[in-house]
Each structure stands twice: as C-alpha cells, then as structure tokens.
Amino acid sequence: MSEQQVVVPVGITVNGEDHEFAVAPTVAQLLETLNLPTKGIAVAVNGAVFPKVRWDEVVDRGWEIEILTAVQGG
C-alpha cells in the first residue's frame, strides 16, 4: 500500500486578514499573489521590520505580516 502525503495549509495573517496557502510563499511571492505593491511599502513580521533583502525568504506558518504604505504629508 502506498502512503498518502497530507498537505497541511500554511496560515498567514496579512494586515489582520487570514490567508491559507498550500505551499508557503516567499514574502515577494506573497505580495504578488495578494496583488500588493512592492515599492513604497514596508513589511513588518510579528511587529518587527522585515527588510527587503529578506523578501526571498519563505514565510513561516503563523506569521503576522503588516504591509505599510508610505504616506506623503505632514
């Protein structure tokens, strides 16, 4: 008998909204999948700034991600 591989979805919260993915995306892929901009934004993971040089890292299960947009004005 062959074993069945069970795929457990990866749950990620983005700007307070829960999302599930069959395979964990990188931060860059996450932005693309959710049609979010990649310029003029900052990404925070679990309350800490997540630098752009790390956007090729795979998102981990349970991450809470905030996408912050720069606002001009004063």
N, CA, C and O atoms as CSV, one atom per row, in Angstrom:
chain,resi,resn,atom,element,x,y,z
A,1,MET,N,N,0.833,-1.185,0.000
A,1,MET,CA,C,0.000,0.000,0.000
A,1,MET,C,C,0.879,1.250,0.000
A,1,MET,O,O,1.898,1.285,0.689
A,2,SER,N,N,0.507,2.247,-0.743
A,2,SER,CA,C,1.294,3.479,-0.770
A,2,SER,C,C,0.770,4.453,0.279
A,2,SER,O,O,-0.423,4.502,0.580
A,3,GLU,N,N,1.707,5.224,0.821
A,3,GLU,CA,C,1.320,6.227,1.819
A,3,GLU,C,C,0.820,7.475,1.124
A,3,GLU,O,O,1.361,7.882,0.095
A,4,GLN,N,N,-0.213,8.082,1.683
A,4,GLN,CA,C,-0.704,9.338,1.151
A,4,GLN,C,C,-0.011,10.468,1.883
A,4,GLN,O,O,0.129,10.454,3.106
A,5,GLN,N,N,0.411,11.429,1.116
A,5,GLN,CA,C,1.049,12.597,1.713
A,5,GLN,C,C,-0.028,13.619,2.041
A,5,GLN,O,O,-0.818,14.004,1.179
A,6,VAL,N,N,-0.050,14.048,3.280
A,6,VAL,CA,C,-1.038,15.019,3.721
A,6,VAL,C,C,-0.436,16.411,3.594
A,6,VAL,O,O,0.644,16.683,4.118
A,7,VAL,N,N,-1.140,17.283,2.898
A,7,VAL,CA,C,-0.691,18.660,2.741
A,7,VAL,C,C,-1.430,19.508,3.762
A,7,VAL,O,O,-2.657,19.599,3.748
A,8,VAL,N,N,-0.665,20.122,4.640
A,8,VAL,CA,C,-1.250,20.986,5.662
A,8,VAL,C,C,-1.081,22.424,5.201
A,8,VAL,O,O,0.046,22.871,4.985
A,9,PRO,N,N,-2.175,23.157,5.046
A,9,PRO,CA,C,-2.054,24.539,4.584
A,9,PRO,C,C,-1.262,25.403,5.560
A,9,PRO,O,O,-1.239,25.152,6.765
A,10,VAL,N,N,-0.618,26.420,5.010
A,10,VAL,CA,C,0.152,27.368,5.803
A,10,VAL,C,C,-0.731,28.587,6.038
A,10,VAL,O,O,-1.140,29.259,5.091
A,11,GLY,N,N,-1.020,28.868,7.304
A,11,GLY,CA,C,-1.848,30.018,7.649
A,11,GLY,C,C,-0.986,31.238,7.939
A,11,GLY,O,O,-0.057,31.181,8.746
A,12,ILE,N,N,-1.307,32.345,7.269
A,12,ILE,CA,C,-0.558,33.596,7.418
A,12,ILE,C,C,-1.564,34.728,7.554
A,12,ILE,O,O,-2.557,34.767,6.826
A,13,THR,N,N,-1.317,35.649,8.479
A,13,THR,CA,C,-2.177,36.817,8.639
A,13,THR,C,C,-1.493,38.017,7.991
A,13,THR,O,O,-0.349,38.341,8.312
A,14,VAL,N,N,-2.204,38.672,7.079
A,14,VAL,CA,C,-1.675,39.859,6.401
A,14,VAL,C,C,-2.644,41.008,6.650
A,14,VAL,O,O,-3.811,40.941,6.265
A,15,ASN,N,N,-2.156,42.055,7.290
A,15,ASN,CA,C,-2.963,43.228,7.625
A,15,ASN,C,C,-4.274,42.825,8.315
A,15,ASN,O,O,-5.340,43.365,8.019
A,16,GLY,N,N,-4.167,41.872,9.235
A,16,GLY,CA,C,-5.313,41.444,10.019
A,16,GLY,C,C,-6.236,40.450,9.339
A,16,GLY,O,O,-7.222,40.020,9.937
A,17,GLU,N,N,-5.937,40.074,8.100
A,17,GLU,CA,C,-6.773,39.146,7.347
A,17,GLU,C,C,-6.042,37.811,7.195
A,17,GLU,O,O,-4.883,37.775,6.783
A,18,ASP,N,N,-6.726,36.717,7.529
A,18,ASP,CA,C,-6.117,35.391,7.447
A,18,ASP,C,C,-6.114,34.866,6.021
A,18,ASP,O,O,-7.084,35.016,5.279
A,19,HIS,N,N,-4.986,34.241,5.655
A,19,HIS,CA,C,-4.833,33.627,4.332
A,19,HIS,C,C,-4.245,32.244,4.529
A,19,HIS,O,O,-3.468,32.019,5.457
A,20,GLU,N,N,-4.617,31.312,3.649
A,20,GLU,CA,C,-4.039,29.971,3.685
A,20,GLU,C,C,-3.429,29.661,2.334
A,20,GLU,O,O,-3.995,29.982,1.288
A,21,PHE,N,N,-2.263,29.030,2.374
A,21,PHE,CA,C,-1.551,28.645,1.164
A,21,PHE,C,C,-1.204,27.169,1.255
A,21,PHE,O,O,-0.850,26.675,2.326
A,22,ALA,N,N,-1.304,26.458,0.127
A,22,ALA,CA,C,-0.938,25.040,0.105
A,22,ALA,C,C,0.564,24.888,0.337
A,22,ALA,O,O,1.006,23.952,1.003
A,23,VAL,N,N,1.338,25.812,-0.217
A,23,VAL,CA,C,2.788,25.823,-0.060
A,23,VAL,C,C,3.178,27.219,0.405
A,23,VAL,O,O,2.698,28.215,-0.136
A,24,ALA,N,N,4.044,27.291,1.401
A,24,ALA,CA,C,4.457,28.596,1.936
A,24,ALA,C,C,5.173,29.415,0.868
A,24,ALA,O,O,6.151,28.948,0.284
A,25,PRO,N,N,4.694,30.639,0.606
A,25,PRO,CA,C,5.351,31.502,-0.376
A,25,PRO,C,C,6.498,32.273,0.267
A,25,PRO,O,O,6.629,32.309,1.490
A,26,THR,N,N,7.324,32.886,-0.573
A,26,THR,CA,C,8.279,33.862,-0.064
A,26,THR,C,C,7.499,35.144,0.186
A,26,THR,O,O,6.350,35.262,-0.238
A,27,VAL,N,N,8.100,36.088,0.858
A,27,VAL,CA,C,7.430,37.371,1.086
A,27,VAL,C,C,7.120,38.031,-0.254
A,27,VAL,O,O,6.026,38.564,-0.439
A,28,ALA,N,N,8.070,38.004,-1.193
A,28,ALA,CA,C,7.850,38.606,-2.516
A,28,ALA,C,C,6.681,37.927,-3.238
A,28,ALA,O,O,5.851,38.604,-3.844
A,29,GLN,N,N,6.614,36.591,-3.175
A,29,GLN,CA,C,5.513,35.867,-3.810
A,29,GLN,C,C,4.187,36.189,-3.136
A,29,GLN,O,O,3.156,36.290,-3.800
A,30,LEU,N,N,4.216,36.350,-1.824
A,30,LEU,CA,C,3.006,36.695,-1.082
A,30,LEU,C,C,2.454,38.035,-1.560
A,30,LEU,O,O,1.256,38.165,-1.813
A,31,LEU,N,N,3.334,39.030,-1.683
A,31,LEU,CA,C,2.899,40.353,-2.162
A,31,LEU,C,C,2.295,40.246,-3.557
A,31,LEU,O,O,1.262,40.852,-3.840
A,32,GLU,N,N,2.943,39.474,-4.425
A,32,GLU,CA,C,2.460,39.314,-5.795
A,32,GLU,C,C,1.103,38.602,-5.811
A,32,GLU,O,O,0.187,39.030,-6.513
A,33,THR,N,N,0.975,37.536,-5.051
A,33,THR,CA,C,-0.268,36.760,-5.006
A,33,THR,C,C,-1.434,37.600,-4.507
A,33,THR,O,O,-2.557,37.464,-4.992
A,34,LEU,N,N,-1.163,38.470,-3.535
A,34,LEU,CA,C,-2.224,39.306,-2.967
A,34,LEU,C,C,-2.381,40.631,-3.699
A,34,LEU,O,O,-3.117,41.508,-3.248
A,35,ASN,N,N,-1.687,40.779,-4.833
A,35,ASN,CA,C,-1.742,42.000,-5.651
A,35,ASN,C,C,-1.390,43.248,-4.851
A,35,ASN,O,O,-2.024,44.293,-4.997
A,36,LEU,N,N,-0.371,43.126,-4.006
A,36,LEU,CA,C,0.094,44.258,-3.215
A,36,LEU,C,C,1.325,44.859,-3.878
A,36,LEU,O,O,2.083,44.146,-4.536
A,37,PRO,N,N,1.531,46.154,-3.715
A,37,PRO,CA,C,2.697,46.790,-4.339
A,37,PRO,C,C,3.995,46.282,-3.712
A,37,PRO,O,O,4.008,45.801,-2.579
A,38,THR,N,N,5.082,46.398,-4.471
A,38,THR,CA,C,6.394,46.024,-3.940
A,38,THR,C,C,7.289,47.244,-3.740
A,38,THR,O,O,8.397,47.129,-3.214
A,39,LYS,N,N,6.811,48.397,-4.156
A,39,LYS,CA,C,7.577,49.641,-3.991
A,39,LYS,C,C,6.782,50.606,-3.126
A,39,LYS,O,O,5.552,50.622,-3.166
A,40,GLY,N,N,7.494,51.409,-2.344
A,40,GLY,CA,C,6.837,52.397,-1.495
A,40,GLY,C,C,6.151,51.780,-0.294
A,40,GLY,O,O,5.244,52.381,0.282
A,41,ILE,N,N,6.578,50.582,0.091
A,41,ILE,CA,C,5.970,49.908,1.242
A,41,ILE,C,C,7.050,49.445,2.210
A,41,ILE,O,O,8.233,49.392,1.872
A,42,ALA,N,N,6.624,49.119,3.394
A,42,ALA,CA,C,7.478,48.451,4.382
A,42,ALA,C,C,6.727,47.215,4.835
A,42,ALA,O,O,5.500,47.217,4.923
A,43,VAL,N,N,7.472,46.161,5.122
A,43,VAL,CA,C,6.877,44.919,5.603
A,43,VAL,C,C,7.327,44.704,7.037
A,43,VAL,O,O,8.512,44.816,7.350
A,44,ALA,N,N,6.380,44.396,7.901
A,44,ALA,CA,C,6.684,44.053,9.291
A,44,ALA,C,C,6.185,42.639,9.541
A,44,ALA,O,O,5.082,42.280,9.129
A,45,VAL,N,N,6.999,41.840,10.216
A,45,VAL,CA,C,6.630,40.469,10.569
A,45,VAL,C,C,6.626,40.364,12.088
A,45,VAL,O,O,7.642,40.598,12.743
A,46,ASN,N,N,5.476,40.010,12.632
A,46,ASN,CA,C,5.318,39.888,14.084
A,46,ASN,C,C,5.805,41.143,14.811
A,46,ASN,O,O,6.427,41.064,15.870
A,47,GLY,N,N,5.507,42.303,14.217
A,47,GLY,CA,C,5.798,43.580,14.845
A,47,GLY,C,C,7.194,44.132,14.604
A,47,GLY,O,O,7.517,45.209,15.105
A,48,ALA,N,N,8.032,43.423,13.849
A,48,ALA,CA,C,9.395,43.900,13.578
A,48,ALA,C,C,9.572,44.125,12.079
A,48,ALA,O,O,9.048,43.368,11.263
A,49,VAL,N,N,10.311,45.166,11.728
A,49,VAL,CA,C,10.567,45.473,10.322
A,49,VAL,C,C,11.267,44.279,9.670
A,49,VAL,O,O,12.206,43.714,10.231
A,50,PHE,N,N,10.800,43.907,8.489
A,50,PHE,CA,C,11.366,42.799,7.724
A,50,PHE,C,C,11.991,43.403,6.478
A,50,PHE,O,O,11.275,43.737,5.534
A,51,PRO,N,N,13.321,43.552,6.453
A,51,PRO,CA,C,13.981,44.274,5.360
A,51,PRO,C,C,13.799,43.608,3.994
A,51,PRO,O,O,13.661,42.390,3.886
A,52,LYS,N,N,13.802,44.433,2.977
A,52,LYS,CA,C,13.586,43.962,1.605
A,52,LYS,C,C,14.612,42.910,1.186
A,52,LYS,O,O,14.298,42.041,0.372
A,53,VAL,N,N,15.803,42.968,1.713
A,53,VAL,CA,C,16.824,41.973,1.359
A,53,VAL,C,C,16.440,40.565,1.812
A,53,VAL,O,O,17.062,39.591,1.390
A,54,ARG,N,N,15.429,40.451,2.662
A,54,ARG,CA,C,14.966,39.151,3.155
A,54,ARG,C,C,13.669,38.687,2.501
A,54,ARG,O,O,13.122,37.654,2.887
A,55,TRP,N,N,13.166,39.439,1.511
A,55,TRP,CA,C,11.885,39.109,0.898
A,55,TRP,C,C,11.905,37.805,0.110
A,55,TRP,O,O,10.845,37.314,-0.281
A,56,ASP,N,N,13.081,37.231,-0.135
A,56,ASP,CA,C,13.162,35.944,-0.815
A,56,ASP,C,C,13.057,34.784,0.164
A,56,ASP,O,O,13.115,33.625,-0.247
A,57,GLU,N,N,12.901,35.077,1.454
A,57,GLU,CA,C,12.741,34.036,2.462
A,57,GLU,C,C,11.298,33.525,2.465
A,57,GLU,O,O,10.353,34.276,2.223
A,58,VAL,N,N,11.160,32.244,2.742
A,58,VAL,CA,C,9.840,31.628,2.789
A,58,VAL,C,C,9.128,32.051,4.076
A,58,VAL,O,O,9.711,32.047,5.160
A,59,VAL,N,N,7.866,32.410,3.926
A,59,VAL,CA,C,7.034,32.806,5.059
A,59,VAL,C,C,6.787,31.584,5.933
A,59,VAL,O,O,6.527,30.495,5.422
A,60,ASP,N,N,6.867,31.759,7.229
A,60,ASP,CA,C,6.665,30.648,8.152
A,60,ASP,C,C,5.226,30.630,8.654
A,60,ASP,O,O,4.571,31.668,8.736
A,61,ARG,N,N,4.753,29.454,8.982
A,61,ARG,CA,C,3.400,29.250,9.495
A,61,ARG,C,C,3.144,30.166,10.694
A,61,ARG,O,O,3.966,30.258,11.605
A,62,GLY,N,N,1.990,30.841,10.679
A,62,GLY,CA,C,1.591,31.667,11.806
A,62,GLY,C,C,2.133,33.087,11.810
A,62,GLY,O,O,1.837,33.855,12.726
A,63,TRP,N,N,2.918,33.448,10.810
A,63,TRP,CA,C,3.440,34.819,10.773
A,63,TRP,C,C,2.290,35.816,10.698
A,63,TRP,O,O,1.289,35.586,10.020
A,64,GLU,N,N,2.457,36.931,11.411
A,64,GLU,CA,C,1.532,38.058,11.279
A,64,GLU,C,C,2.296,39.150,10.547
A,64,GLU,O,O,3.264,39.712,11.060
A,65,ILE,N,N,1.834,39.432,9.338
A,65,ILE,CA,C,2.523,40.379,8.458
A,65,ILE,C,C,1.685,41.633,8.312
A,65,ILE,O,O,0.475,41.574,8.094
A,66,GLU,N,N,2.347,42.760,8.436
A,66,GLU,CA,C,1.701,44.053,8.174
A,66,GLU,C,C,2.406,44.695,6.991
A,66,GLU,O,O,3.635,44.763,6.956
A,67,ILE,N,N,1.641,45.160,6.034
A,67,ILE,CA,C,2.150,45.884,4.883
A,67,ILE,C,C,1.826,47.345,5.095
A,67,ILE,O,O,0.658,47.730,5.152
A,68,LEU,N,N,2.854,48.153,5.212
A,68,LEU,CA,C,2.676,49.577,5.493
A,68,LEU,C,C,3.045,50.385,4.269
A,68,LEU,O,O,4.107,50.188,3.677
A,69,THR,N,N,2.166,51.294,3.892
A,69,THR,CA,C,2.386,52.150,2.743
A,69,THR,C,C,2.856,53.520,3.182
A,69,THR,O,O,2.300,54.104,4.112
A,70,ALA,N,N,3.879,54.035,2.518
A,70,ALA,CA,C,4.370,55.371,2.828
A,70,ALA,C,C,3.302,56.403,2.462
A,70,ALA,O,O,2.699,56.332,1.391
A,71,VAL,N,N,3.079,57.352,3.353
A,71,VAL,CA,C,2.098,58.402,3.114
A,71,VAL,C,C,2.822,59.738,3.119
A,71,VAL,O,O,3.584,60.045,4.035
A,72,GLN,N,N,2.572,60.524,2.082
A,72,GLN,CA,C,3.226,61.814,1.981
A,72,GLN,C,C,2.404,62.867,2.711
A,72,GLN,O,O,1.173,62.832,2.690
A,73,GLY,N,N,3.073,63.776,3.339
A,73,GLY,CA,C,2.354,64.854,4.041
A,73,GLY,C,C,3.016,65.163,5.348
A,73,GLY,O,O,4.108,64.676,5.644
A,74,GLY,N,N,2.353,65.971,6.123
A,74,GLY,CA,C,2.985,66.324,7.386
A,74,GLY,C,C,2.007,66.807,8.395
A,74,GLY,O,O,2.391,67.145,9.515
